[in-house]
């Protein structure tokens, strides 16, 4: 079934043929990249990348159609490097780490709870009972948290890093940088997929989505660059580390374009979004905020937290 304006945007009913038509403005949910119901974007990507007798990989039209979405996704991802460049302007200190950790943690919490979670509840609320909707969203969020926790467990502990970098303070800073950077790599990959699909389906909304993601990627870059610079004594290395953590976003877009397009459905995409939100919640709660609220630097951490909440609320409202 298609809506009256032939957009073909549907809410997926997990195999139920009686899908519910939705107006165009509901086809893509909130501005941080949740694809609510746009199966046509995956179909369009598949058609663009379908081999033809005159092209071994991409049609000329397909290349043209995909260039702008890939560019927007790359810009959104590389804004993490912009956060690293901003961090390089300041001497890395524990006070700066506390402020940046509080700010980035607040951004992640606000994006997850004020933007991602309501949209997820909207999506699953149309398909399931109230309890089933809450259970589905909670289970997916938990999956993201567990994925981030398992990743953190695989990284070197503070004692090992302290022996390598010369002091416990440096070891703690490097541990924070590694955990945050690895979690960002993990969540930037699906974020790149979502940004690409949003831009393919609706370029105007896609541009706003890319901008929103770029805005919350900047403090994520700060959260990686500052502790990395503290541990290594090199601001340049901190900026590079932040840039690398953002490269997963264009990599996710390329993966979606070349491999995953036929497999992407609204249900799967919203599940990916929930996992991304769970990863951000774990990073904020387990890594960024505890370090930011250390007693010695608590005032700076609280200041950064309050600033992060206010900035993201304003950003979400402005881009709605």
KENURO-677014 format. One line per 8 residues: for each residue x, y, z of N, C-alpha, C. Coordinates in steps of 0.02 Angstrom, whole numbers, plus 50000, padded with zeros to 5 digits. Each point is the difference from the previous one (the first is absolute). Layout:
X:Y:Z:X:Y:Z:X:Y:Z; ... .
! end
This chain:
50042:49940:50000:49958:50060:50000:50043:50062:50000; 49975:50053:49966:50037:50062:49996:49955:50057:50022; 50033:50052:50025:49962:50059:50019:49977:50037:49938; 49954:50049:50011:49968:50033:49943:50049:50037:49957; 50054:50025:50029:50048:50037:49960:50054:49957:49970; 49988:49933:50003:50044:49952:49966:50070:49999:50030; 50007:50018:50063:50066:49996:50030:50018:49929:50017; 49951:49959:50015:50013:49931:50015:50031:49989:50067 .
49996:50048:50045:50029:49993:50066:49951:49963:50045; 50021:49946:50029:49956:49956:50038:50030:49984:50067; 49956:49987:50048:50024:49970:50063:50001:49925:49990; 50056:49970:50012:50007:49928:49990:49963:49962:50055; 49961:49949:49980:49962:49962:50049:50028:49929:50008; 50064:49992:49992:50032:49936:50012:49965:49943:49964; 49991:50009:49934:49969:49949:49960:49926:50010:49988; 49967:50044:50037:49929:50014:49988:49993:50042:49937 .
49960:49977:49954:49993:50037:49937:49961:50065:50009; 49962:50006:50054:49958:50059:50010:50040:50056:50031; 50052:50023:49965:50042:50054:50026:49960:50065:50000; 50017:50044:50047:49963:50062:50010:50034:50056:49962; 49967:50033:49951:50031:50056:49965:50014:50057:50048; 50055:50035:49987:50020:50057:50041:50011:50061:49956; 49985:50060:50024:50015:50060:49962:50075:50009:49993; 50023:50038:49950:50072:50006:49986:50040:50024:50060 .
49972:50047:50039:50040:50028:50055:50013:49949:50055; 49964:49944:50000:50012:49949:50050:50046:49944:49974; 50019:50005:49936:50040:49946:49971:50068:49996:50034; 50027:50056:50019:50062:50001:50037:49986:50033:50066; 50023:49967:50053:49985:50027:50065:50048:50054:50019; 50020:50005:50061:50034:50059:50026:50068:50010:49968; 50030:50058:50012:50055:50024:49959:50067:49966:50014; 50004:49953:50047:50064:49968:50011:50008:49937:49958 .
49956:49988:49953:50013:49947:49952:49956:49939:50005; 49945:50003:50038:49957:49942:50003:49960:49995:49936; 50007:49946:49964:49960:49988:49941:49937:49964:50023; 49943:50035:49998:49939:49970:50028:49969:49951:49952; 49991:50019:49938:49965:49955:49954:50015:50019:49928; 50059:49987:49977:50018:50017:49932:50033:49942:49964; 49964:49946:49986:50030:49945:49962:50022:50021:49931; 49970:50053:49972:50019:50021:49933:50072:50024:49996 .
50028:50025:50056:50070:50023:49998:50046:49941:49988; 49986:49943:50033:50041:49941:49988:49993:49975:49929; 49937:50003:49974:49989:49979:49931:50036:50045:49951; 50000:50065:50014:50033:50048:49956:50075:49986:49999; 50029:49988:50058:50072:49984:50003:50014:49937:49960; 49959:49949:50010:50011:49937:49963:49998:50012:49925; 49952:50039:49977:49995:50015:49928:50060:50039:49975; 50024:50048:50041:50057:50040:49980:50063:49958:49991 .
50006:49948:50043:50061:49961:50000:49995:49936:49959; 49944:49991:49966:49991:49939:49961:50046:50000:49939; 50040:49948:49990:50043:49998:49940:49959:50000:49936; 50027:50032:49949:49968:50002:49934:50050:49976:49949; 49976:49985:49939:50047:49978:49948:50054:50051:49986; 49987:50064:50013:50049:50052:49985:50043:50020:50060; 49988:49968:50057:50037:50019:50060:50008:49939:50044; 50062:49989:50022:50013:49942:50042:49976:50009:50070 .
49990:50060:50024:49979:50010:50069:49942:50048:50007; 50007:50062:49979:49950:50052:50011:49977:50029:49933; 49936:50015:49995:49977:50038:49943:50020:50073:50010; 50006:50036:49944:50019:50071:50006:49948:50038:50040; 49936:49985:49988:49947:50033:50038:50006:49982:50074; 50015:49937:50014:50007:49978:50070:50056:50036:50035; 50056:50009:49966:50056:50037:50030:49979:50071:50017; 49965:50033:49954:49979:50069:50012:49952:50004:50060 .
49952:49953:50003:49951:50000:50054:50033:49989:50067; 50051:49958:50003:50031:49980:50063:50053:50049:50024; 50026:50044:49956:50056:50043:50019:49982:50046:50057; 49944:50035:49995:49981:50048:50052:49987:49966:50067; 49960:49945:50002:49991:49966:50064:50065:49976:50032; 50046:49974:49958:50065:49978:50027:50040:50060:50026; 49996:50056:49964:50036:50060:50022:49972:50025:50067; 49934:50003:50006:49970:50024:50062:50016:49955:50058 .
50001:49934:49988:50017:49953:50053:50072:50008:50021; 50044:50011:49951:50071:50009:50016:50011:50064:50041; 49966:50054:49981:50006:50062:50038:49977:49991:50072; 49944:49965:50008:49974:49988:50068:50049:49959:50041; 50031:49949:49969:50047:49959:50036:50064:50037:50017; 50026:50038:49952:50064:50034:50011:49993:50059:50049; 49939:50020:50017:49993:50052:50051:50027:49977:50067; 50006:49935:50010:50034:49975:50060:50072:50026:50001 .
50032:50001:49942:50067:50028:49995:50001:50074:50015; 49945:50036:49984:49996:50071:50018:50003:50008:50076; 49967:49955:50036:50004:50001:50072:50072:49991:50024; 50036:49956:49965:50071:49990:50017:50042:50062:49987; 49985:50034:49945:50037:50062:49985:49986:50054:50052; 49937:50005:50023:49984:50048:50052:50038:49983:50064; 50003:49936:50017:50037:49979:50059:50074:50018:49995; 50027:49998:49939:50071:50014:49991:50017:50073:50013 .
49950:50043:50002:50013:50071:50014:50015:50014:50073; 49984:49952:50044:50007:50010:50072:50049:49949:50029; 50034:50021:50052:50046:49954:50034:49959:49948:50038; 50013:49936:49988:49960:49948:50034:50015:49998:50075; 49950:50010:50040:50006:49998:50073:49942:49960:50029; 50005:49978:50063:49944:49964:50031:49936:50042:50002; 50007:50066:50009:49941:50043:49999:49965:49999:49932; 50040:50003:49946:49971:49998:49934:49969:49932:49986 .
50033:49946:50024:49971:49933:49992:49933:49995:50034; 49994:50028:50060:49937:49997:50037:49945:50038:49963; 50016:50060:49975:49950:50039:49963:49979:49964:49937; 50048:49976:49960:49983:49966:49937:49963:49935:50012; 50019:49962:50053:49965:49939:50016:49928:50013:50020; 49989:50052:50041:49932:50018:50020:49959:50023:49940; 50031:50040:49957:49965:50026:49942:49981:49943:49952; 50048:49957:49984:49986:49945:49953:49951:49951:50030 .
50006:49985:50064:49953:49955:50032:49929:50027:49998; 49993:50065:50012:49934:50031:49998:49971:49998:49930; 50042:50012:49950:49977:49997:49930:49974:49930:49984; 50037:49949:50019:49979:49931:49985:49935:49982:50036; 49995:50019:50064:49939:49985:50037:49940:50037:49970; 50009:50063:49983:49945:50040:49974:49977:49974:49932; 50047:49985:49956:49982:49972:49935:49963:49934:50008; 50025:49957:50044:49970:49934:50009:49931:50003:50031 .
49992:50041:50053:49937:49999:50038:49949:50051:49975; 50022:50056:49972:49953:50051:49978:49984:49996:49926; 50039:49961:49962:49989:49998:49928:49992:49929:49974; 50048:49957:50014:49997:49932:49975:49945:49958:50033; 49998:50001:50067:49952:49957:50035:49928:50017:49984; 49979:50064:50000:49930:50014:49981:49982:49977:49930; 50046:50007:49954:49986:49977:49931:49993:49925:49997; 50042:49964:50038:49995:49927:50002:49932:49979:50029 .
49979:50033:50053:49935:49983:50030:49943:50015:49952; 50006:50053:49960:49951:50014:49949:49996:49943:49950; 50058:49978:49977:50002:49947:49949:49971:49935:50026; 50026:49976:50057:49976:49936:50026:49930:50005:50030; 49980:50061:50021:49932:50009:50025:49947:49989:49946; 50018:50011:49937:49953:49988:49945:49993:49926:49983; 50045:49959:50026:50001:49929:49983:49982:49954:50057; 50013:50022:50061:49996:49956:50058:49956:50031:50054 .
49983:49959:50050:49965:50026:50059:50046:50046:50039; 49973:50041:50045:50044:50044:50039:50056:49963:50036; 49984:49943:50031:50052:49963:50034:50050:49971:49950; 49975:49973:49945:50044:49972:49949:50045:50053:49970; 49973:50059:49989:50039:50056:49974:50057:50017:50047; 49985:50008:50064:50052:50017:50049:50051:49944:50006; 49977:49937:49999:50046:49944:50006:50046:49995:49940; 49974:50012:49940:50041:49997:49940:50054:50054:50001 .
49980:50062:50017:50048:50054:50002:50052:49989:50054; 49978:49977:50059:50047:49988:50054:50050:49944:49984; 49975:49947:49967:50044:49944:49982:50054:50022:49950; 49981:50041:49952:50048:50024:49950:50050:50048:50031; 49976:50044:50044:50046:50044:50036:50050:49960:50042; 49974:49948:50033:50044:49957:50040:50052:49966:49956; 49979:49980:49940:50048:49969:49954:50057:50047:49983; 49984:50063:49989:50053:50049:49986:50045:50010:50060 .
49972:50003:50060:50041:50007:50060:50046:49941:50010; 49974:49940:49989:50041:49940:50007:50056:49998:49948; 49985:50022:49939:50051:50001:49948:50057:50047:50020; 49983:50060:50026:50051:50047:50021:50040:49974:50060; 49965:49967:50047:50035:49972:50058:50049:49945:49979; 49979:49956:49956:50044:49946:49977:50061:50028:49964; 49989:50053:49961:50056:50032:49966:50049:50029:50050; 49973:50033:50052:50043:50029:50052:50040:49946:50036 .
49968:49943:50012:50035:49944:50035:50058:49974:49959; 49997:50006:49935:50053:49974:49956:50060:50047:49997; 49994:50061:50025:50055:50048:49997:50045:49994:50061; 50063:50023:49996:50046:49997:50057:49973:50038:50060; 50015:49975:50061:49976:50035:50060:50048:50057:50018; 49981:50038:50051:50038:50060:50019:50070:49982:50023; 50008:49945:50037:50066:49982:50026:50048:49985:49943; 49976:49963:49950:50043:49984:49943:50020:50064:49963 .
49952:50044:49991:50014:50063:49965:50044:50046:50041; 49992:49998:50067:50042:50042:50044:50074:49978:49994; 50012:49935:49997:50069:49975:49992:50029:50023:49933; 49959:50004:49950:50025:50018:49934:50011:50075:49993; 49956:50041:50030:50004:50072:49990:50032:50037:50057; 50018:49966:50053:50042:50031:50051:49967:50021:50064; 49934:50007:50001:49966:50020:50062:49928:49976:49998; 49970:49996:50059:49931:49978:50003:49953:50052:49968 .
50017:50063:50008:49959:50053:49969:49999:49992:49924; 50058:49989:49971:50003:49991:49927:49966:49935:49978; 50008:49948:50042:49967:49937:49984:49924:50006:50002; 49975:50037:50049:49928:50011:50005:49975:50041:49941; 50039:50051:49980:49980:50041:49942:49998:49959:49936; 50051:49957:49991:50001:49959:49940:49944:49949:49999; 49985:49972:50059:49944:49953:50004:49934:50035:49980; 49990:50061:50025:49941:50039:49982:49997:50012:49925 .
50058:50018:49970:50001:50014:49928:49986:49938:49960; 50029:49943:50020:49990:49938:49963:49928:49976:50003; 49971:50001:50061:49931:49976:50007:49952:50044:49962; 50008:50066:50008:49956:50046:49965:50009:49995:49924; 50062:49998:49977:50013:49996:49929:49974:49936:49969; 50010:49943:50035:49976:49936:49974:49924:49998:49997; 49968:50027:50052:49926:50001:50000:49974:50046:49945; 50035:50055:49988:49979:50045:49945:50008:49967:49932 .
50054:49963:49991:50008:49961:49938:49941:49953:49991; 49981:49967:50055:49946:49951:49997:49933:50033:49983; 49988:50060:50027:49935:50032:49987:50001:50044:49938; 50059:50022:49976:50002:50040:49939:49987:49959:49937; 50015:49935:50003:49988:49957:49941:49926:49998:49982; 49955:49980:50045:49929:50002:49982:49973:50071:49990; 50029:50048:50035:49979:50069:49991:50013:50023:49928; 50056:49977:49971:50014:50015:49930:49948:49970:49953 .
49978:49939:50015:49947:49968:49960:49937:50042:50001; 49981:50021:50060:49938:50039:50008:50004:50067:49964; 50058:50033:50006:50009:50065:49968:49995:49994:49924; 50031:49948:49973:49997:49989:49928:49929:49989:49976; 49963:49957:50034:49931:49985:49979:49955:50061:50006; 50011:50040:50052:49960:50061:50007:50012:50047:49942; 50063:50008:49979:50016:50045:49945:49975:49973:49933; 50001:49935:49991:49974:49971:49938:49925:50009:49995 .
49965:49990:50056:49927:50003:49999:49974:50071:49994; 50031:50048:50036:49977:50069:50001:50060:50045:50010; 50029:50028:49947:50062:50040:50007:49993:50058:50047; 49942:50033:50002:49993:50058:50044:50001:49978:50073; 49961:49948:50016:50002:49974:50068:50067:49968:50015; 50030:49970:49949:50066:49969:50009:50053:50051:50019; 49996:50059:49971:50048:50053:50017:49992:50021:50073; 49937:50005:50024:49989:50018:50070:50024:49944:50045 .
49989:49938:49979:50023:49943:50039:50076:50000:50006; 50034:50011:49944:50074:50001:50000:50025:50056:50045; 49966:50057:49999:50020:50056:50042:49992:49982:50074; 49943:49969:50017:49989:49981:50070:50052:49950:50024; 50017:49952:49957:50050:49950:50019:50068:50033:50006; 50015:50046:49955:50064:50036:50004:50005:50039:50065; 49945:50030:50022:50001:50039:50062:50015:49956:50061; 49971:49940:50002:50014:49958:50058:50064:49960:49992 .
50028:49998:49939:50066:49968:49991:50057:50044:50024; 49991:50065:49999:50054:50045:50023:50018:49988:50072; 49953:50000:50048:50019:49984:50069:50025:49929:50009; 49978:49953:49958:50027:49933:50003:50074:50001:49982; 50018:50041:49950:50071:50007:49983:50040:50029:50058; 49971:50049:50034:50033:50029:50060:50011:49946:50053; 49951:49957:50009:50004:49948:50051:50054:49949:49986; 50019:49992:49937:50055:49955:49981:50067:50037:50002 .
50001:50060:49970:50063:50036:49990:50032:50023:50064; 49961:50027:50047:50029:50029:50061:50035:49947:50043; 49967:49943:50017:50036:49950:50040:50058:49969:49962; 49994:49992:49933:50055:49972:49962:50061:50047:50002; 49986:50065:49994:50054:50048:50005:50031:50002:50070; 49958:49993:50051:50026:49997:50069:50046:49940:50010; 49982:49944:49971:50039:49938:50009:50065:50002:49961; 49999:50027:49940:50059:49998:49956:50041:50063:50003 .
49970:50055:50025:50035:50064:50000:50001:50033:49931; 49961:49975:49953:49999:50028:49932:49929:50019:49980; 49989:50064:49990:49934:50022:49977:49985:49975:49929; 50051:49997:49959:49990:49976:49931:49976:49927:50000; 50030:49958:50043:49977:49931:50003:49928:49995:50024; 49981:50044:50046:49931:50001:50023:49952:50018:49944; 50019:50050:49959:49957:50020:49943:49994:49943:49950; 50056:49965:49987:49998:49943:49953:49956:49944:50027 .
50005:49987:50065:49958:49948:50030:49926:50016:49992; 49982:50063:50010:49931:50020:49991:49978:49991:49928; 50043:50019:49953:49983:49993:49929:49989:49927:49981; 50044:49956:50025:49994:49928:49984:49934:49973:50026; 49979:50021:50060:49937:49974:50028:49940:50020:49957; 50006:50056:49963:49945:50021:49957:50000:49967:49932; 50055:49968:49980:50003:49970:49933:49952:49941:49992; 49977:49972:50057:49953:49944:49995:49934:50022:49968 .
49984:50064:50003:49936:50023:49973:49998:49996:49923; 50048:50029:49964:50000:49989:49928:50011:49927:49982; 50037:49963:50041:50009:49928:49987:49933:49964:50004; 49958:50019:50049:49933:49971:50004:49958:50016:49940; 50007:50062:49974:49962:50019:49941:50020:49959:49939; 50065:49990:49991:50025:49960:49944:49976:49928:50007; 50003:49974:50062:49977:49931:50012:49926:49993:49982; 49960:50050:50019:49929:49998:49984:49989:50003:49925 .
50038:50043:49966:49990:50008:49928:50020:49938:49961; 50054:49968:50019:50027:49945:49960:49975:49931:50021; 49981:49992:50064:49985:49933:50025:49930:49994:50030; 49981:50046:50044:49943:49990:50044:49934:50025:49972; 50001:50039:49946:49938:50033:49977:49941:49952:49993; 50008:49941:49970:49941:49956:49992:49974:49973:50066; 50040:50002:50053:49980:49970:50064:49968:50049:50048; 50003:50065:49985:49978:50051:50047:49924:50009:49997 .
49968:49992:50057:49928:50011:50007:49988:50050:50055; 49940:50030:50004:49986:50047:50054:50010:49970:50069; 49978:49938:50009:50009:49969:50066:50073:49992:50017; 50041:49978:49952:50071:49992:50013:50033:50067:50014; 49983:50051:49962:50031:50065:50010:49983:50030:50068; 49938:49993:50021:49983:50025:50066:50033:49958:50055; 50010:49936:49988:50038:49960:50047:50072:50023:50005; 50030:50017:49943:50068:50027:50000:50004:50064:50041 .
49950:50043:49990:49998:50063:50037:49998:49988:50075; 49959:49952:50021:49995:49984:50072:50067:49976:50027; 50035:49959:49962:50066:49976:50021:50049:50058:50006; 49998:50045:49951:50043:50060:50002:49986:50040:50064; 49936:50009:50015:49982:50038:50060:50026:49965:50063; 49994:49933:50001:50026:49963:50058:50075:50008:50008; 50036:50000:49945:50073:50011:50004:50015:50068:50029; 49965:50052:49976:50013:50067:50026:49982:50006:50074 .
49945:49968:50021:49982:50002:50071:50053:49968:50043; 50027:49942:49977:50051:49967:50040:50064:50042:50004; 50021:50027:49944:50061:50041:50000:49993:50060:50047; 49942:50032:49997:49988:50058:50044:49999:49980:50073; 49963:49947:50016:49989:49981:50070:50061:49965:50031; 50035:49960:49960:50054:49959:50028:50069:50031:49993; 50008:50045:49952:50067:50026:49986:50005:50076:50008; 49960:50037:49964:50010:50072:49997:49979:50036:50064 .
49939:49986:50024:49975:50037:50058:50035:49983:50065; 50015:49936:50014:50038:49986:50062:50067:50037:50002; 50035:50001:49943:50064:50036:49998:49990:50076:50007; 49946:50026:49969:49987:50071:50004:49982:50023:50070; 49968:49955:50039:49976:50019:50066:50048:49979:50056; 50063:49988:49983:50051:49988:50051:49999:50059:50049; 50006:49988:50066:49994:50054:50049:50044:50060:49986; 50062:49988:49977:50047:50056:49991:49977:50048:49945 .
49963:49975:49950:49981:50041:49942:49924:50001:49990; 49962:49986:50052:49928:49992:49994:49967:50063:49970; 50021:50059:50021:49968:50061:49976:50007:50007:49924; 50059:49984:49974:50010:50004:49928:49958:49947:49964; 49996:49940:50029:49960:49947:49970:49926:50017:49998; 49975:50028:50056:49929:50020:50003:49987:50057:49951; 50046:50047:49995:49992:50055:49953:49996:49975:49928; 50046:49954:49983:49998:49971:49933:49936:49961:49988 .
49976:49963:50051:49938:49962:49992:49941:50045:49986; 49993:50053:50040:49945:50047:49990:50003:50033:49931; 50061:50018:49979:50008:50031:49934:49981:49951:49945; 50019:49937:50008:49984:49950:49949:49926:49988:49992; 49964:49996:50057:49927:49991:49997:49967:50059:49965; 50019:50060:50019:49968:50060:49971:50014:50005:49925; 50063:49987:49980:50018:50005:49930:49961:49949:49958; 49995:49938:50024:49966:49949:49960:49925:50010:49998 .
49970:50024:50055:49928:50014:49998:49987:50055:49949; 50042:50052:49999:49991:50053:49951:50011:49974:49929; 50050:49956:49991:50013:49972:49934:49943:49957:49975; 49973:49957:50045:49945:49957:49980:49939:50041:49980; 49986:50052:50041:49942:50043:49985:50010:50038:49935; 50060:50026:49989:50013:50040:49940:49995:49958:49936; 50019:49936:50004:50001:49958:49941:49937:49958:49992; 49952:50008:50045:49939:49959:49996:49958:50019:49939 .
! end
